[in-house]
Every structure is written in C-alpha cells, then in structure tokens.
Amino acid sequence: MPDYFFDSTVLVAYFKREDATTHTLINRILNGEASAAISAITVAELWAVSEMDDPQI
C-alpha cells in the first residue's frame, strides 16, 4: 500500500515549483524513501492542463 495518494493539485504545484513542502515530499518518493500512487483520472487531468489555458476549448 502506498504511503501517499496524490491528486492533480499536488502534482501541478510540484511541476510549477509553487510549494517547497510538495517538492520535498516528491523528492522523498523519487529517492525511494516513500511510495505514492495516482489515479488514472489525475494522469488525464495533467495531460489536459496545457489545453485548459486555451480559451477556445
């Protein structure tokens, strides 16, 4: 069972470098100190982020 379950808000904050706590947490996961999971819906939301900035969509 994963230590954390991420939603899109946490991952967007990490990629935009908006939150030092999120950055530290994800680095722990990348270094193998913790485990995490994300849902297929979250993955789809992240793929759609760039399209959300387009006012015509």
N, C-alpha and C positions, 0 to 999 in steps of 0.2 A: 504494500500500500504506500502511495507517495506521501511525502511529508507535507507537500503543498499542492493546491489545485488553483491554477491561475485563470483569471478571466482576461478579456481583452484590455481592460483598463490598466492592469498591472504591466502587461507586455508593451503597450503603447508608451507608458511612462518610462519604461526601460529604454526602448529604442529612441525616444526623444530626449533621453537623459534629464528627465524632469524631477526625479526623486532619488536621492542618494540611498535611501533605505532599500528601494526596489533594486537598484544597481548592486548593492552588497548582497542581497538575497539571491539574485540570479547568478552572481559570480560564485556563490557557495554551491549552487546546483551545477554550474559548468565545471567547477573544480572537483565534483564528486562528493562533496560534504553533505549534501542533502538531495532528495529526489522530488520531482514535481510532475504534474500531469496537466494537460489542457484538453478541452473538448474540441470536437470537430467543428462545432459552431464558432468557437473562438478562432480557430485557424481560418475559417471562411471570413470572419469579420476582419482579421488582419490583412488578408488578401484584398479586401474591398476598401480598405482605408484610403488608398490613393484615389479611388473613384468617387469617394464621398466628398472630396474637395471640388468636384466638377458640378457647378450649379445646374447644368442641363440634365444631369442623371437623376 
